[in-house]
Amino acid sequence: MTYQMRDVRLFESFSDPDRADLVQFMHERHYAVGEMVCTRGEPGNTMMVIVEGSLSVVVPGKDNQPSEIARLAQGAVLGEMFCIDPAPRPVTVMANEPATVLELGRDDLTKMRQEAPRAAAALIGAVFREVLRRMRRVDDRVEREQFAEDTRDLNAGSIRAKGSTLPGPWEACFARLRGSA
Amino acid sequence: MLVQAGRMRTMPALSLLCQEGQVTDLCFVVTAGNVEIAKTIAGKSRALSTLGPGSILALMAALDGAPCSVSMRTLADATVVEITRDCLLGLLDVNQNSNPTAAHQLALLGIRHLRGATDDLARALCHAIGSPGQEGHFDPLELARVQARTNAWVTAD
């Protein structure tokens, strides 16, 4: 593999040798158009980096019809938390066009911690910072909603909505905050 | 590993570890006693939860430098380990510390709390949606509990 991944935001703080070490522990996967990369609800224990092509992130929308909430292009990372803490996948991801993905599983990370601890530390630290950033976004969102409730200000950005199911845009928001899209 | 990186402090009852709105560069690991998490809602301080040994408090505020969105105070005499932002950053910096154990512990805690907080937020939203034809409202206490979770990370859950 010759991937450098210098353009991947999650790895921007990595040194070149750490990035090269990381790639050595990743597995190249190829997907044809329409092929599922992962399915909502299935156990997830890997992170993926798109190195070629693009992927669609899909959740159940109105009347349970698939609804695309994001399209991820080359350089995008998905599921970075799952290789540290496995959990059911909250979204379905499928290829829109022929795509190549580098995948790192939990077992790969365990091996990396033993054989390339510096690169493993860089990856775990980067995931932690990403978690922190998303945690602050949750906190900020709550603060805004709290303020809206206090003032009864029905602003356009409020979560409030009518209906009995979680609105599609909020599925997308939660998927992003949880690090799945 | 985290506890080894900090300084042990004995706090008398009702000591304030961090006040809502305060910027802090310290986080705390509770080793003995209990800490109350509270937030001002509609002008009144409301207790949201009580956290005991094993809890990590104010980690997010200590690391990102934004004001803490809840207050934290000891309910009775307590012992905490105080960890500075510089120390935390050192644990996460591969040039200072290439052992990923502490970063892994922090990441695992963070991920679980992020997932929990977004689940809480989703539940609060579902309650807020209300029945068709009616306008829903958030329960301020439910929202505040999300913040209790984002601001105070509990190792025990």
Interface residues (C-beta under 8 A of the other chain):
Chain A: D18 M81 I84 D85 A87 R113 P117 R118 A120 A121 A122 I124 G125 V127 F128 R129 V131 L132 R133 R134 M135 R136 V138 D139 R141 V142 E143 E145 Q146 A148 E149 D150 I159 R160 A161 K162 G163 S164 T165 L166 W170 F174 L177 R178 G179
Chain B: I41 A42 M60 L63 D64 A66 S69 L92 D93 V94 N97 S98 N99 P100 A103 H104 L106 A107 L108 G110 I111 R112 H113 L114 R115 A117 T118 L121 A122 L125 C126 A128 I129 G130 S131 P132 G133 Q134 E135 G136 H137 F138 P140 L143 A144 V146 Q147 T150 N151
